[in-house]
Amino acid sequence: MRGRIQGSLTVVLLGGPHIANLLHGASASILDHRVVICAGGLLTTVTVAAITGALPELRNYTPGTTTSDPTENLGSYFHSVVHQA
């Protein structure tokens, strides 16, 4: 499992900024660069709010705590998906 998570993290960290650069460049050629920067910040804020709203366990996470069931701290959606597979 660690390898899959590390692979996903690598893809996101190496690919994400390049995709954002492409989108910001394309958008800035059409709109004012200030509008594009503000829209990117707003989109990031809305995304974080949506994720923390959907998974309140993230707000209550305490590093160093372990559980016997690794899926116990996941949201109900992810828990059901794991157990269906």
Biopython code that builds the backbone (N, CA, C, O; Angstrom):
import numpy as np
from Bio.PDB.StructureBuilder import StructureBuilder

atoms = [
    (1, "MET", "N", (0.815, -1.191, 0.000)),
    (1, "MET", "CA", (0.000, 0.000, 0.000)),
    (1, "MET", "C", (0.862, 1.261, 0.000)),
    (1, "MET", "O", (0.514, 2.245, -0.653)),
    (2, "ARG", "N", (1.971, 1.243, 0.716)),
    (2, "ARG", "CA", (2.814, 2.430, 0.783)),
    (2, "ARG", "C", (3.335, 2.838, -0.584)),
    (2, "ARG", "O", (3.409, 4.026, -0.896)),
    (3, "GLY", "N", (3.694, 1.859, -1.396)),
    (3, "GLY", "CA", (4.206, 2.165, -2.732)),
    (3, "GLY", "C", (3.171, 2.847, -3.600)),
    (3, "GLY", "O", (3.497, 3.755, -4.364)),
    (4, "ARG", "N", (1.928, 2.418, -3.488)),
    (4, "ARG", "CA", (0.856, 3.036, -4.269)),
    (4, "ARG", "C", (0.617, 4.468, -3.822)),
    (4, "ARG", "O", (0.427, 5.363, -4.646)),
    (5, "ILE", "N", (0.628, 4.676, -2.525)),
    (5, "ILE", "CA", (0.413, 6.025, -2.014)),
    (5, "ILE", "C", (1.580, 6.925, -2.404)),
    (5, "ILE", "O", (1.376, 8.070, -2.806)),
    (6, "GLN", "N", (2.796, 6.413, -2.288)),
    (6, "GLN", "CA", (3.965, 7.200, -2.666)),
    (6, "GLN", "C", (3.946, 7.512, -4.163)),
    (6, "GLN", "O", (4.324, 8.609, -4.574)),
    (7, "GLY", "N", (3.508, 6.553, -4.974)),
    (7, "GLY", "CA", (3.405, 6.784, -6.411)),
    (7, "GLY", "C", (2.386, 7.872, -6.722)),
    (7, "GLY", "O", (2.626, 8.735, -7.566)),
    (8, "SER", "N", (1.258, 7.826, -6.041)),
    (8, "SER", "CA", (0.228, 8.857, -6.238)),
    (8, "SER", "C", (0.742, 10.224, -5.813)),
    (8, "SER", "O", (0.521, 11.222, -6.499)),
    (9, "LEU", "N", (1.424, 10.263, -4.686)),
    (9, "LEU", "CA", (1.978, 11.521, -4.200)),
    (9, "LEU", "C", (3.002, 12.080, -5.190)),
    (9, "LEU", "O", (3.026, 13.284, -5.445)),
    (10, "THR", "N", (3.832, 11.225, -5.737)),
    (10, "THR", "CA", (4.825, 11.667, -6.706)),
    (10, "THR", "C", (4.162, 12.252, -7.943)),
    (10, "THR", "O", (4.585, 13.297, -8.437)),
    (11, "VAL", "N", (3.132, 11.591, -8.447)),
    (11, "VAL", "CA", (2.422, 12.085, -9.632)),
    (11, "VAL", "C", (1.805, 13.449, -9.350)),
    (11, "VAL", "O", (1.904, 14.362, -10.170)),
    (12, "VAL", "N", (1.175, 13.584, -8.199)),
    (12, "VAL", "CA", (0.517, 14.846, -7.858)),
    (12, "VAL", "C", (1.535, 15.965, -7.681)),
    (12, "VAL", "O", (1.346, 17.065, -8.200)),
    (13, "LEU", "N", (2.617, 15.690, -6.950)),
    (13, "LEU", "CA", (3.590, 16.741, -6.677)),
    (13, "LEU", "C", (4.417, 17.114, -7.901)),
    (13, "LEU", "O", (4.817, 18.269, -8.049)),
    (14, "LEU", "N", (4.674, 16.160, -8.769)),
    (14, "LEU", "CA", (5.465, 16.475, -9.958)),
    (14, "LEU", "C", (4.598, 16.970, -11.109)),
    (14, "LEU", "O", (5.038, 17.806, -11.899)),
    (15, "GLY", "N", (3.377, 16.465, -11.212)),
    (15, "GLY", "CA", (2.515, 16.846, -12.326)),
    (15, "GLY", "C", (1.603, 18.012, -12.035)),
    (15, "GLY", "O", (1.294, 18.798, -12.931)),
    (16, "GLY", "N", (1.160, 18.138, -10.779)),
    (16, "GLY", "CA", (0.201, 19.176, -10.424)),
    (16, "GLY", "C", (0.643, 20.591, -10.747)),
    (16, "GLY", "O", (-0.113, 21.334, -11.373)),
    (17, "PRO", "N", (1.845, 20.991, -10.342)),
    (17, "PRO", "CA", (2.273, 22.362, -10.650)),
    (17, "PRO", "C", (2.377, 22.635, -12.151)),
    (17, "PRO", "O", (2.109, 23.753, -12.591)),
    (18, "HIS", "N", (2.757, 21.644, -12.932)),
    (18, "HIS", "CA", (2.866, 21.853, -14.380)),
    (18, "HIS", "C", (1.493, 22.043, -15.002)),
    (18, "HIS", "O", (1.314, 22.876, -15.890)),
    (19, "ILE", "N", (0.527, 21.269, -14.533)),
    (19, "ILE", "CA", (-0.838, 21.431, -15.033)),
    (19, "ILE", "C", (-1.370, 22.799, -14.626)),
    (19, "ILE", "O", (-2.013, 23.476, -15.428)),
    (20, "ALA", "N", (-1.107, 23.211, -13.389)),
    (20, "ALA", "CA", (-1.547, 24.525, -12.929)),
    (20, "ALA", "C", (-0.885, 25.633, -13.747)),
    (20, "ALA", "O", (-1.543, 26.613, -14.095)),
    (21, "ASN", "N", (0.395, 25.495, -14.056)),
    (21, "ASN", "CA", (1.075, 26.497, -14.880)),
    (21, "ASN", "C", (0.424, 26.604, -16.252)),
    (21, "ASN", "O", (0.225, 27.706, -16.763)),
    (22, "LEU", "N", (0.096, 25.475, -16.844)),
    (22, "LEU", "CA", (-0.550, 25.471, -18.153)),
    (22, "LEU", "C", (-1.917, 26.157, -18.085)),
    (22, "LEU", "O", (-2.242, 26.996, -18.926)),
    (23, "LEU", "N", (-2.707, 25.793, -17.081)),
    (23, "LEU", "CA", (-4.037, 26.392, -16.937)),
    (23, "LEU", "C", (-3.963, 27.888, -16.639)),
    (23, "LEU", "O", (-4.728, 28.676, -17.196)),
    (24, "HIS", "N", (-3.038, 28.275, -15.757)),
    (24, "HIS", "CA", (-2.891, 29.700, -15.458)),
    (24, "HIS", "C", (-2.420, 30.482, -16.678)),
    (24, "HIS", "O", (-2.901, 31.586, -16.929)),
    (25, "GLY", "N", (-1.496, 29.927, -17.429)),
    (25, "GLY", "CA", (-1.017, 30.611, -18.629)),
    (25, "GLY", "C", (-2.100, 30.766, -19.675)),
    (25, "GLY", "O", (-2.248, 31.833, -20.271)),
    (26, "ALA", "N", (-2.864, 29.697, -19.900)),
    (26, "ALA", "CA", (-3.940, 29.759, -20.888)),
    (26, "ALA", "C", (-5.030, 30.731, -20.438)),
    (26, "ALA", "O", (-5.552, 31.501, -21.244)),
    (27, "SER", "N", (-5.365, 30.692, -19.164)),
    (27, "SER", "CA", (-6.406, 31.593, -18.642)),
    (27, "SER", "C", (-5.940, 33.043, -18.652)),
    (27, "SER", "O", (-6.720, 33.947, -18.954)),
    (28, "ALA", "N", (-4.681, 33.267, -18.325)),
    (28, "ALA", "CA", (-4.159, 34.630, -18.274)),
    (28, "ALA", "C", (-4.065, 35.253, -19.660)),
    (28, "ALA", "O", (-4.050, 36.477, -19.790)),
    (29, "SER", "N", (-4.000, 34.416, -20.704)),
    (29, "SER", "CA", (-3.979, 34.979, -22.054)),
    (29, "SER", "C", (-5.361, 35.499, -22.448)),
    (29, "SER", "O", (-5.487, 36.317, -23.359)),
    (30, "ILE", "N", (-6.395, 35.019, -21.757)),
    (30, "ILE", "CA", (-7.756, 35.451, -22.046)),
    (30, "ILE", "C", (-8.211, 36.514, -21.037)),
    (30, "ILE", "O", (-8.815, 37.520, -21.409)),
    (31, "LEU", "N", (-7.915, 36.276, -19.770)),
    (31, "LEU", "CA", (-8.351, 37.161, -18.688)),
    (31, "LEU", "C", (-7.157, 37.918, -18.122)),
    (31, "LEU", "O", (-6.008, 37.653, -18.476)),
    (32, "ASP", "N", (-7.446, 38.851, -17.250)),
    (32, "ASP", "CA", (-6.391, 39.574, -16.543)),
    (32, "ASP", "C", (-5.685, 38.623, -15.577)),
    (32, "ASP", "O", (-6.333, 37.779, -14.957)),
    (33, "HIS", "N", (-4.380, 38.751, -15.444)),
    (33, "HIS", "CA", (-3.631, 37.829, -14.589)),
    (33, "HIS", "C", (-4.070, 37.899, -13.132)),
    (33, "HIS", "O", (-3.996, 36.896, -12.421)),
    (34, "ARG", "N", (-4.525, 39.062, -12.673)),
    (34, "ARG", "CA", (-4.991, 39.176, -11.288)),
    (34, "ARG", "C", (-6.248, 38.331, -11.057)),
    (34, "ARG", "O", (-6.404, 37.704, -10.010)),
    (35, "VAL", "N", (-7.125, 38.328, -12.039)),
    (35, "VAL", "CA", (-8.357, 37.533, -11.946)),
    (35, "VAL", "C", (-8.014, 36.047, -11.884)),
    (35, "VAL", "O", (-8.614, 35.300, -11.112)),
    (36, "VAL", "N", (-7.055, 35.623, -12.693)),
    (36, "VAL", "CA", (-6.654, 34.219, -12.729)),
    (36, "VAL", "C", (-6.043, 33.795, -11.392)),
    (36, "VAL", "O", (-6.347, 32.713, -10.892)),
    (37, "ILE", "N", (-5.196, 34.624, -10.818)),
    (37, "ILE", "CA", (-4.570, 34.303, -9.539)),
    (37, "ILE", "C", (-5.628, 34.218, -8.441)),
    (37, "ILE", "O", (-5.610, 33.289, -7.633)),
    (38, "CYS", "N", (-6.540, 35.173, -8.408)),
    (38, "CYS", "CA", (-7.611, 35.154, -7.390)),
    (38, "CYS", "C", (-8.529, 33.951, -7.574)),
    (38, "CYS", "O", (-8.953, 33.337, -6.595)),
    (39, "ALA", "N", (-8.835, 33.613, -8.819)),
    (39, "ALA", "CA", (-9.689, 32.452, -9.083)),
    (39, "ALA", "C", (-8.999, 31.167, -8.624)),
    (39, "ALA", "O", (-9.652, 30.280, -8.072)),
    (40, "GLY", "N", (-7.706, 31.059, -8.842)),
    (40, "GLY", "CA", (-6.961, 29.882, -8.379)),
    (40, "GLY", "C", (-6.972, 29.761, -6.866)),
    (40, "GLY", "O", (-7.147, 28.667, -6.331)),
    (41, "GLY", "N", (-6.788, 30.870, -6.175)),
    (41, "GLY", "CA", (-6.843, 30.861, -4.707)),
    (41, "GLY", "C", (-8.233, 30.519, -4.200)),
    (41, "GLY", "O", (-8.378, 29.762, -3.240)),
    (42, "LEU", "N", (-9.251, 31.070, -4.840)),
    (42, "LEU", "CA", (-10.624, 30.779, -4.448)),
    (42, "LEU", "C", (-10.964, 29.313, -4.690)),
    (42, "LEU", "O", (-11.596, 28.670, -3.851)),
    (43, "LEU", "N", (-10.545, 28.788, -5.833)),
    (43, "LEU", "CA", (-10.786, 27.377, -6.140)),
    (43, "LEU", "C", (-10.095, 26.464, -5.130)),
    (43, "LEU", "O", (-10.665, 25.454, -4.719)),
    (44, "THR", "N", (-8.882, 26.809, -4.731)),
    (44, "THR", "CA", (-8.166, 26.025, -3.727)),
    (44, "THR", "C", (-8.893, 26.057, -2.389)),
    (44, "THR", "O", (-9.034, 25.024, -1.734)),
    (45, "THR", "N", (-9.352, 27.230, -1.982)),
    (45, "THR", "CA", (-10.071, 27.369, -0.717)),
    (45, "THR", "C", (-11.371, 26.572, -0.720)),
    (45, "THR", "O", (-11.694, 25.901, 0.260)),
    (46, "VAL", "N", (-12.116, 26.646, -1.823)),
    (46, "VAL", "CA", (-13.379, 25.909, -1.934)),
    (46, "VAL", "C", (-13.123, 24.405, -1.917)),
    (46, "VAL", "O", (-13.876, 23.658, -1.292)),
    (47, "THR", "N", (-12.076, 23.956, -2.592)),
    (47, "THR", "CA", (-11.749, 22.530, -2.624)),
    (47, "THR", "C", (-11.388, 22.017, -1.237)),
    (47, "THR", "O", (-11.858, 20.954, -0.829)),
    (48, "VAL", "N", (-10.565, 22.755, -0.512)),
    (48, "VAL", "CA", (-10.187, 22.343, 0.844)),
    (48, "VAL", "C", (-11.412, 22.315, 1.751)),
    (48, "VAL", "O", (-11.566, 21.396, 2.556)),
    (49, "ALA", "N", (-12.285, 23.314, 1.627)),
    (49, "ALA", "CA", (-13.500, 23.343, 2.449)),
    (49, "ALA", "C", (-14.404, 22.158, 2.122)),
    (49, "ALA", "O", (-15.002, 21.571, 3.023)),
    (50, "ALA", "N", (-14.509, 21.803, 0.846)),
    (50, "ALA", "CA", (-15.347, 20.669, 0.447)),
    (50, "ALA", "C", (-14.781, 19.354, 0.984)),
    (50, "ALA", "O", (-15.531, 18.499, 1.455)),
    (51, "ILE", "N", (-13.473, 19.198, 0.912)),
    (51, "ILE", "CA", (-12.853, 17.953, 1.395)),
    (51, "ILE", "C", (-12.999, 17.834, 2.906)),
    (51, "ILE", "O", (-13.339, 16.766, 3.414)),
    (52, "THR", "N", (-12.745, 18.921, 3.628)),
    (52, "THR", "CA", (-12.871, 18.838, 5.087)),
    (52, "THR", "C", (-14.331, 18.723, 5.514)),
    (52, "THR", "O", (-14.621, 18.168, 6.574)),
    (53, "GLY", "N", (-15.242, 19.232, 4.713)),
    (53, "GLY", "CA", (-16.657, 19.051, 5.006)),
    (53, "GLY", "C", (-17.099, 17.621, 4.778)),
    (53, "GLY", "O", (-17.912, 17.086, 5.531)),
    (54, "ALA", "N", (-16.562, 17.002, 3.735)),
    (54, "ALA", "CA", (-16.925, 15.623, 3.417)),
    (54, "ALA", "C", (-16.243, 14.621, 4.349)),
    (54, "ALA", "O", (-16.793, 13.554, 4.620)),
    (55, "LEU", "N", (-15.059, 14.958, 4.836)),
    (55, "LEU", "CA", (-14.299, 14.064, 5.711)),
    (55, "LEU", "C", (-13.917, 14.794, 6.998)),
    (55, "LEU", "O", (-12.771, 15.220, 7.143)),
    (56, "PRO", "N", (-14.854, 14.945, 7.934)),
    (56, "PRO", "CA", (-14.537, 15.680, 9.165)),
    (56, "PRO", "C", (-13.443, 15.012, 9.997)),
    (56, "PRO", "O", (-12.882, 15.638, 10.895)),
    (57, "GLU", "N", (-13.138, 13.750, 9.704)),
    (57, "GLU", "CA", (-12.066, 13.067, 10.425)),
    (57, "GLU", "C", (-10.723, 13.752, 10.205)),
    (57, "GLU", "O", (-9.824, 13.636, 11.037)),
    (58, "LEU", "N", (-10.582, 14.461, 9.094)),
    (58, "LEU", "CA", (-9.323, 15.150, 8.817)),
    (58, "LEU", "C", (-9.080, 16.281, 9.817)),
    (58, "LEU", "O", (-7.934, 16.556, 10.171)),
    (59, "ARG", "N", (-10.138, 16.930, 10.271)),
    (59, "ARG", "CA", (-9.986, 18.005, 11.258)),
    (59, "ARG", "C", (-9.585, 17.456, 12.615)),
    (59, "ARG", "O", (-8.903, 18.135, 13.382)),
    (60, "ASN", "N", (-10.002, 16.234, 12.919)),
    (60, "ASN", "CA", (-9.736, 15.642, 14.227)),
    (60, "ASN", "C", (-8.512, 14.739, 14.238)),
    (60, "ASN", "O", (-8.249, 14.071, 15.238)),
    (61, "TYR", "N", (-7.767, 14.707, 13.153)),
    (61, "TYR", "CA", (-6.606, 13.819, 13.046)),
    (61, "TYR", "C", (-5.513, 14.245, 14.016)),
    (61, "TYR", "O", (-5.175, 15.425, 14.107)),
    (62, "THR", "N", (-4.969, 13.281, 14.734)),
    (62, "THR", "CA", (-3.851, 13.515, 15.633)),
    (62, "THR", "C", (-2.698, 12.612, 15.201)),
    (62, "THR", "O", (-2.830, 11.389, 15.246)),
    (63, "PRO", "N", (-1.576, 13.189, 14.785)),
    (63, "PRO", "CA", (-0.449, 12.358, 14.360)),
    (63, "PRO", "C", (0.017, 11.443, 15.485)),
    (63, "PRO", "O", (0.011, 11.823, 16.656)),
    (64, "GLY", "N", (0.415, 10.245, 15.117)),
    (64, "GLY", "CA", (0.950, 9.306, 16.081)),
    (64, "GLY", "C", (-0.083, 8.365, 16.661)),
    (64, "GLY", "O", (0.275, 7.418, 17.363)),
    (65, "THR", "N", (-1.349, 8.600, 16.389)),
    (65, "THR", "CA", (-2.372, 7.683, 16.897)),
    (65, "THR", "C", (-2.574, 6.564, 15.891)),
    (65, "THR", "O", (-2.562, 6.799, 14.682)),
    (66, "THR", "N", (-2.756, 5.372, 16.378)),
    (66, "THR", "CA", (-2.988, 4.238, 15.500)),
    (66, "THR", "C", (-4.272, 3.541, 15.903)),
    (66, "THR", "O", (-4.729, 3.650, 17.041)),
    (67, "THR", "N", (-4.840, 2.830, 14.955)),
    (67, "THR", "CA", (-6.036, 2.043, 15.219)),
    (67, "THR", "C", (-5.786, 0.628, 14.736)),
    (67, "THR", "O", (-4.880, 0.386, 13.938)),
    (68, "SER", "N", (-6.579, -0.295, 15.215)),
    (68, "SER", "CA", (-6.411, -1.669, 14.770)),
    (68, "SER", "C", (-6.899, -1.842, 13.348)),
    (68, "SER", "O", (-6.372, -2.681, 12.619)),
    (69, "ASP", "N", (-7.892, -1.073, 12.934)),
    (69, "ASP", "CA", (-8.427, -1.138, 11.576)),
    (69, "ASP", "C", (-7.952, 0.093, 10.819)),
    (69, "ASP", "O", (-8.346, 1.204, 11.172)),
    (70, "PRO", "N", (-7.116, -0.060, 9.786)),
    (70, "PRO", "CA", (-6.585, 1.106, 9.079)),
    (70, "PRO", "C", (-7.661, 1.933, 8.395)),
    (70, "PRO", "O", (-7.429, 3.104, 8.092)),
    (71, "THR", "N", (-8.840, 1.356, 8.141)),
    (71, "THR", "CA", (-9.904, 2.110, 7.476)),
    (71, "THR", "C", (-10.830, 2.800, 8.462)),
    (71, "THR", "O", (-11.778, 3.470, 8.054)),
    (72, "GLU", "N", (-10.569, 2.647, 9.756)),
    (72, "GLU", "CA", (-11.471, 3.193, 10.770)),
    (72, "GLU", "C", (-11.563, 4.712, 10.726)),
    (72, "GLU", "O", (-12.628, 5.267, 10.997)),
    (73, "ASN", "N", (-10.484, 5.391, 10.393)),
    (73, "ASN", "CA", (-10.482, 6.847, 10.386)),
    (73, "ASN", "C", (-10.902, 7.450, 9.059)),
    (73, "ASN", "O", (-10.933, 8.673, 8.925)),
    (74, "LEU", "N", (-11.225, 6.629, 8.084)),
    (74, "LEU", "CA", (-11.650, 7.133, 6.794)),
    (74, "LEU", "C", (-13.124, 7.478, 6.831)),
    (74, "LEU", "O", (-13.862, 7.012, 7.699)),
    (75, "GLY", "N", (-13.544, 8.296, 5.886)),
    (75, "GLY", "CA", (-14.957, 8.641, 5.788)),
    (75, "GLY", "C", (-15.785, 7.422, 5.434)),
    (75, "GLY", "O", (-15.253, 6.416, 4.966)),
    (76, "SER", "N", (-17.079, 7.511, 5.656)),
    (76, "SER", "CA", (-17.960, 6.362, 5.432)),
    (76, "SER", "C", (-17.958, 5.937, 3.969)),
    (76, "SER", "O", (-18.082, 4.748, 3.672)),
    (77, "TYR", "N", (-17.821, 6.885, 3.058)),
    (77, "TYR", "CA", (-17.785, 6.534, 1.639)),
    (77, "TYR", "C", (-16.579, 5.660, 1.337)),
    (77, "TYR", "O", (-16.714, 4.603, 0.720)),
    (78, "PHE", "N", (-15.406, 6.094, 1.765)),
    (78, "PHE", "CA", (-14.198, 5.336, 1.490)),
    (78, "PHE", "C", (-14.220, 3.996, 2.218)),
    (78, "PHE", "O", (-13.726, 2.994, 1.701)),
    (79, "HIS", "N", (-14.784, 3.983, 3.401)),
    (79, "HIS", "CA", (-14.877, 2.733, 4.161)),
    (79, "HIS", "C", (-15.736, 1.724, 3.420)),
    (79, "HIS", "O", (-15.385, 0.545, 3.359)),
    (80, "SER", "N", (-16.854, 2.163, 2.855)),
    (80, "SER", "CA", (-17.723, 1.241, 2.134)),
    (80, "SER", "C", (-17.072, 0.768, 0.837)),
    (80, "SER", "O", (-17.247, -0.383, 0.439)),
    (81, "VAL", "N", (-16.332, 1.638, 0.184)),
    (81, "VAL", "CA", (-15.658, 1.251, -1.057)),
    (81, "VAL", "C", (-14.597, 0.197, -0.787)),
    (81, "VAL", "O", (-14.468, -0.761, -1.550)),
    (82, "VAL", "N", (-13.831, 0.362, 0.299)),
    (82, "VAL", "CA", (-12.781, -0.590, 0.646)),
    (82, "VAL", "C", (-13.369, -1.951, 0.946)),
    (82, "VAL", "O", (-12.826, -2.971, 0.519)),
    (83, "HIS", "N", (-14.474, -1.981, 1.678)),
    (83, "HIS", "CA", (-15.050, -3.253, 2.072)),
    (83, "HIS", "C", (-15.869, -3.920, 0.958)),
    (83, "HIS", "O", (-16.152, -5.115, 1.040)),
    (84, "GLN", "N", (-16.255, -3.166, -0.084)),
    (84, "GLN", "CA", (-16.952, -3.765, -1.213)),
    (84, "GLN", "C", (-15.985, -4.461, -2.151)),
    (84, "GLN", "O", (-16.348, -5.434, -2.812)),
    (85, "ALA", "N", (-14.752, -3.968, -2.213)),
    (85, "ALA", "CA", (-13.774, -4.495, -3.163)),
    (85, "ALA", "C", (-13.272, -5.865, -2.803)),
    (85, "ALA", "O", (-12.443, -6.427, -3.520)),
]
sb = StructureBuilder()
sb.init_structure("model")
sb.init_model(0)
sb.init_chain("A")
sb.init_seg("    ")
for serial, (resi, resn, name, xyz) in enumerate(atoms, 1):
    if name == "N":
        sb.init_residue(resn, " ", resi, " ")
    sb.init_atom(name, np.array(xyz, "f"), 0.0, 1.0, " ", f" {name:<3s}", serial, name[0])
structure = sb.get_structure()
